Amino acid sequence: MAARWGASGPGWGAASQEGGAGRWTISGDRQSGTITLSYGNGTTKSVRYQVDSQAEQTMLFDGIKFAYAGVAECS
């Protein structure tokens, strides 16, 4: 079952460092889909995502592999 999520605002889900100027939506499921970034200037960018390995906690974003290395520790 596919789902769609989105958010906007100056904090969570903001697609722009200018704060509140953009938004994002996700189309797909837990395994794969597309993240669409909509910037305040009207441009959009689509980023494909796909789970590479649940055991190794790796994902592909536009074909580039990222791995979860644990919870960040702030000093």
N, C-alpha and C positions, 0 to 999 in steps of 0.2 A: 504494500500500500504506500503510495507516494504522499508526501505532505508538503506544506508550504509554510514557512515562518518568515517573520520580518520584524524589524524594529527601526526606530528613528529617534533622534534626539541628540543632545550634546554629550551624553555618556555612552551607555551600552548601545551597541549597534550603529553608532555613528560611523559613516564610511569616509569621513574627512577629518583631518586634524584641525580644521577650522572650527569644528564643533557644531553639530546640529545642521550642517549644510548638506548632508547626504543621508542615504539609507541603504539597507541591504535586504535582499530576499534570498531564500534558499528553496530550490525546487529539487526534489529527489527523496531519497530515503536514507537509512543509516549506512548503507553500503556505497552509494554513489549518487551524484547529482551535479547541480550547478549553483554556484553562489553568484548573484548578480549585484554588483555595486553600482549605485546611482549617485553620482556626485552633484553637488550644488550648482555646478556650471552647466548641467544638462548632459554631460557625457556619461556613458555607462561602460562597465567592464564585466565580462563574465569569466569566472574561474571554475574549471571543472574539478571536482573532488572525487576520490575513490579510496576506500579502505584497502590498503595493500596487505597488511597482516595484522589480524587482531592479537595473535600471540605475541608479536614483536611490537605492537602498538605503533604501527607506521601507517601513514596516509600519503596519498599523492595529491598535490595541488598543481593542476596544469602539467602533470607529468614529473614534477619535482617532489622527491620523497622527503617527508618530515617524520621525526620520531618523537614520542613522548618520553622524556627523560626523568620525570618525577615532578613533584610539587616544588615550585620555586621557593627559595628561602630568602627573605628580606632581612637585611641587617638593620 
